Amino acid sequence: MNILRPLLSVAAACLLSHAAMAAKELNLFAWSEYVPQEVIDGFTKETGITVNYETFSSNEELLSKLIAGGTAYDLVQPTDYAAEIMIREKLLSPLDHSKIPLLGNIAAEFTGLAHDPQQKYSVPYMSGTVGIVVNTEVVKTPVTSYAEFFQKKYSGRLVVLNDNRELVTWALATKGVNPNEVTPENLAKAKPVLKEWLPLVKLFDSDSPKTALLNGDVDLGIVWSGEAAILWNENKKFAYYLPSEGAHRFVDVLAIPAVSKNKEAAHLFINYILRPEVSKIISEKFPYTNPNAETRKILTPEQLANPASYPKPSKLNTFRDIGKSAADIDKLVTDLKSAM
């Protein structure tokens, strides 16, 4: 490995020179609170390429913008199942692996994934789970399942993700239904569960659900694991549990849209992200599960011990492309919310 590093550095330098000549800007469309400004600034300082960072708060928002066109993004950050849809709809450009010499830093467990088995179109950025956060100073009893979370005694004290598919799959999990089996019959099973649950929620927030917990506005949340990890770092009173009915594991990836005008710069940014020292900055700011095996070697024992960043093995499910059923999910949740 020590012999290869100088060669990789030379290759990266060549790529950097070529990309810097090819483009002076990069249009990045990514999740909010997910790409550290230090990383963007470091990339710009090194390459002279300005990064225009625009954010979205759901995969559905990302998909609708790409399908509608109008903006030529150079790099996007979908979750695995959304990337699968983009590949099917031919919205992504194949990657040139020769321009990503650090691709081998990705841990084996994050290669060969169902949405893109050959990593032809995407590179893992960060992974995580969706789980339950409990302020143990207020709630003395462990809350380890969706059924325990959505109780009337917690009405007005809950924050959950503002994500329709997440909400529906939590309800389906209580019925023993796989999150990808979204049929009319299963949605009918989920409807009465959600009708009971939704009025209990004080806040629907996918951007920064940790904020309401930190401020004491709520006592329990179902949140992204990176948000839970930040809470745990702030105060160990915030416990994190993976729901016993089954938790969602996601992998957010970097991919280049077919309409990108700056593909060289996009490849360069992907390779830059894969540097262990750069990826470490991302873990420090947004402590999700880092898929970069080389980066994990330089994380601190405290970072690796964070129960939300690196939870113990559990029953995990991965979302897949469910086609037109996604629209059925949106209609169900929208109708229920409007009736509240």
C-alpha positions in Angstrom: 0.0 0.0 0.0 2.9 2.4 0.8 4.3 1.7 -2.7 1.0 2.5 -4.3 0.3 5.8 -2.5 2.9 7.9 -4.5 1.5 6.5 -7.7 -2.0 7.4 -6.7 -0.9 10.9 -5.7 0.7 11.3 -9.2 -2.4 10.1 -10.9 -4.6 12.4 -8.7 -2.3 15.4 -9.6 -2.6 14.6 -13.3 -6.4 14.4 -13.0 -6.5 17.6 -11.0 -4.5 19.5 -13.6 -6.7 18.2 -16.5 -10.0 19.0 -14.6 -8.8 22.4 -13.5 -8.2 23.3 -17.1 -11.5 21.8 -18.2 -13.9 23.6 -15.8 -13.9 26.5 -13.4 -17.2 25.5 -11.6 -19.0 22.5 -10.3 -22.8 22.5 -9.7 -23.4 20.2 -6.7 -27.0 19.2 -5.7 -26.8 17.4 -2.3 -28.5 16.9 1.0 -28.6 19.8 3.4 -26.1 19.7 6.2 -24.1 17.0 4.6 -21.1 18.4 2.8 -18.7 20.4 5.1 -17.8 23.9 3.9 -14.2 23.0 4.8 -14.2 20.3 2.1 -15.7 22.6 -0.5 -13.2 25.3 0.4 -10.3 22.9 0.3 -11.3 21.6 -3.1 -11.7 25.1 -4.5 -8.3 26.2 -3.1 -6.6 23.2 -4.7 -8.2 23.3 -8.1 -9.6 26.8 -8.6 -13.0 25.2 -9.3 -15.9 27.0 -7.6 -18.5 24.7 -6.1 -22.1 25.9 -6.3 -23.8 23.9 -3.5 -27.6 23.7 -3.8 -29.5 21.5 -1.3 -32.5 19.3 -1.3 -34.4 17.7 1.6 -35.8 14.5 0.0 -34.9 12.1 -2.7 -38.2 12.9 -4.3 -37.3 16.5 -4.6 -34.0 15.5 -6.2 -35.7 13.2 -8.7 -38.4 15.8 -9.6 -35.8 18.4 -10.4 -33.6 16.1 -12.5 -36.6 14.8 -14.4 -38.0 18.3 -15.0 -34.6 19.4 -16.3 -33.8 23.1 -16.5 -30.7 23.0 -14.3 -27.5 21.1 -15.4 -26.2 19.8 -12.2 -22.7 18.2 -12.4 -22.8 16.1 -9.3 -25.8 14.8 -7.2 -26.1 12.9 -4.0 -29.0 10.4 -4.2 -29.8 7.6 -1.7 -29.3 4.1 -3.1 -32.9 3.5 -4.2 -33.1 6.9 -5.9 -29.8 6.2 -7.7 -31.5 3.0 -8.9 -34.3 5.0 -10.4 -31.9 7.4 -12.1 -30.0 4.5 -13.6 -33.2 3.0 -14.9 -34.3 6.3 -16.4 -30.9 6.9 -17.9 -30.4 10.1 -15.9 -26.9 9.3 -14.9 -23.6 9.3 -16.8 -21.3 6.2 -16.5 -18.3 6.9 -14.3 -14.8 6.7 -15.7 -13.0 4.6 -13.1 -9.6 5.6 -14.4 -10.4 9.1 -13.2 -11.2 7.9 -9.7 -7.9 6.2 -8.6 -8.9 6.2 -5.0 -12.1 4.1 -5.6 -10.4 1.2 -4.0 -10.7 2.9 -0.6 -14.3 1.9 -0.4 -14.8 -1.0 2.1 -15.9 -4.3 0.6 -19.2 -4.2 2.3 -20.2 -1.2 0.3 -19.3 -2.6 -3.1 -21.6 -4.8 -5.2 -24.7 -3.1 -3.8 -28.1 -3.9 -5.4 -28.7 -0.5 -6.8 -25.4 -0.4 -8.8 -23.6 -3.8 -8.5 -20.6 -2.8 -10.6 -20.3 0.8 -9.3 -20.8 1.9 -12.9 -22.8 5.0 -12.0 -22.2 5.8 -8.3 -19.7 5.9 -5.5 -20.7 5.6 -1.8 -20.5 8.8 0.1 -21.9 8.0 3.6 -24.1 5.3 5.0 -26.5 5.3 7.9 -29.6 4.0 9.6 -32.9 5.5 10.7 -33.5 5.0 14.4 -35.0 6.3 17.6 -33.5 8.9 19.8 -34.6 9.2 23.4 -33.8 12.0 25.9 -33.2 9.7 28.8 -33.3 12.5 31.4 -37.0 13.0 30.6 -38.1 9.6 29.2 -36.9 7.0 31.7 -38.1 3.9 29.9 -36.2 2.6 26.8 -38.1 3.1 23.6 -36.9 0.4 21.2 -39.7 0.0 18.7 -42.1 2.0 16.5 -45.0 0.7 18.6 -43.4 2.0 21.8 -42.5 5.3 20.2 -46.0 6.2 18.8 -47.9 6.2 22.1 -50.5 8.8 23.2 -48.5 9.5 26.3 -45.8 11.0 24.1 -48.2 13.2 22.1 -46.7 16.6 21.2 -43.2 15.4 22.3 -42.2 13.7 19.0 -40.1 14.8 16.0 -39.9 12.5 13.0 -38.5 12.7 9.5 -40.6 14.5 7.0 -40.3 11.6 4.5 -43.4 9.9 3.3 -41.8 6.6 2.4 -40.1 6.4 5.8 -43.4 7.0 7.6 -45.2 4.3 5.6 -42.5 1.7 6.0 -42.5 2.2 9.8 -46.2 1.4 9.8 -45.7 -1.6 7.5 -42.9 -2.8 9.8 -45.4 -3.1 12.7 -47.4 -5.4 10.5 -44.4 -7.5 9.5 -44.4 -6.3 6.0 -41.1 -5.7 4.0 -40.5 -2.0 3.2 -40.4 -2.8 -0.5 -43.7 -4.6 -0.6 -45.7 -1.5 -1.3 -49.0 -2.9 -2.7 -52.5 -1.4 -2.4 -53.3 -4.1 0.1 -50.3 -3.3 2.3 -51.0 0.4 2.0 -54.5 -0.3 3.3 -52.8 -2.0 6.3 -50.6 1.0 6.9 -53.4 3.6 6.7 -55.1 3.1 10.1 -51.7 2.9 11.8 -50.6 6.2 10.3 -54.0 7.8 11.0 -53.3 7.1 14.7 -49.6 8.0 14.7 -49.5 11.3 12.7 -51.5 13.5 15.1 -49.0 12.6 17.9 -46.1 14.2 16.1 -45.1 17.8 17.0 -42.6 18.3 14.1 -41.9 16.7 10.8 -38.3 17.6 9.9 -35.8 15.9 7.6 -33.3 18.7 7.5 -32.2 19.0 11.1 -34.4 16.9 13.4 -31.7 17.1 16.1 -32.4 20.8 16.7 -35.8 20.3 18.4 -34.3 17.6 20.6 -31.3 19.8 21.5 -33.6 22.7 22.3 -35.8 20.5 24.5 -38.9 21.2 22.3 -39.4 17.4 22.0 -38.1 14.4 24.0 -38.1 11.6 21.3 -37.3 11.4 17.6 -37.0 9.1 14.7 -34.0 10.6 12.9 -31.1 9.9 10.6 -28.3 8.2 12.5 -25.8 11.1 11.7 -28.2 13.5 13.5 -28.4 11.0 16.4 -24.6 10.7 16.5 -24.3 14.5 16.8 -26.8 14.5 19.7 -24.8 11.8 21.5 -21.6 13.7 21.0 -23.3 16.8 22.5 -24.8 14.9 25.5 -24.8 11.3 26.4 -28.4 11.6 27.6 -29.5 11.0 24.0 -29.7 7.3 23.6 -30.1 5.7 20.1 -32.1 2.5 19.3 -32.6 0.7 16.1 -36.3 -0.3 16.0 -36.8 -3.9 16.9 -39.3 -4.3 14.0 -36.4 -3.6 11.6 -34.5 -0.5 10.7 -33.8 1.2 7.4 -30.1 1.2 6.3 -29.3 3.7 3.5 -26.3 4.4 1.4 -26.0 7.9 0.0 -23.9 8.1 -3.1 -22.2 10.6 -5.5 -23.3 10.3 -9.1 -22.9 12.4 -12.3 -26.1 13.4 -14.2 -26.1 12.7 -17.9 -26.7 16.4 -18.5 -23.6 17.5 -16.6 -21.4 20.0 -18.4 -18.4 19.6 -16.1 -17.9 15.8 -15.9 -14.1 16.2 -15.5 -14.6 18.4 -12.4 -17.2 16.0 -11.1 -14.8 13.0 -11.3 -12.1 15.1 -9.6 -14.5 16.0 -6.7 -15.4 12.4 -6.2 -11.8 11.4 -6.0 -11.1 14.3 -3.7 -13.8 13.1 -1.3 -12.2 9.6 -1.3 -9.0 10.9 0.2 -8.8 9.6 3.8 -8.0 12.9 5.3 -10.8 14.6 3.4 -13.3 11.9 4.2 -12.3 12.2 7.9 -13.5 15.9 7.9 -16.9 14.7 6.7 -17.1 12.1 9.5 -16.1 14.8 12.1 -18.8 17.2 10.9 -21.5 14.7 10.0 -20.8 11.4 11.8 -22.6 8.9 9.7 -21.2 5.4 8.9 -18.1 6.1 6.8 -17.8 3.6 3.9 -14.1 4.6 3.3 -12.0 1.8 4.8 -8.9 3.9 4.8 -10.6 6.7 6.6 -11.8 4.4 9.4 -8.2 3.6 10.1 -7.6 7.3 11.1 -10.8 7.9 13.0 -10.5 8.1 16.8 -11.7 5.3 19.1 -14.4 7.7 20.4 -15.7 8.2 16.9 -15.8 4.5 16.2 -17.6 3.9 19.5 -20.5 6.3 18.8 -23.5 4.0 18.9 -25.4 5.9 16.2 -22.4 6.1 13.8 -21.5 2.4 14.1 -24.4 0.6 15.7 -24.4 -3.0 16.7 -25.6 -5.5 14.1 -29.4 -5.5 13.8 -32.2 -6.3 11.5 -31.7 -3.9 8.6 -33.6 -3.3 5.4 -32.6 -1.5 2.3 -35.0 0.5 0.1 -35.4 -0.5 -3.5 -37.0 1.2 -6.5 -40.8 0.7 -6.0 -41.9 2.4 -9.3 -45.3 4.0 -9.4 -46.1 2.9 -5.8 -44.1 5.9 -4.6 -46.9 8.1 -5.8 -49.4 6.0 -3.9 -47.3 6.5 -0.8 -47.3 10.3 -1.3 -51.0 10.5 -1.8 -51.7 8.4 1.3 -49.6 10.5 3.6 -50.6 13.8 2.1 -54.3 13.0 2.5 -53.8 11.9 6.1 -51.9 15.0 7.0 -54.4 17.3 5.4 -57.2 15.7 7.4 -55.4 16.3 10.7 
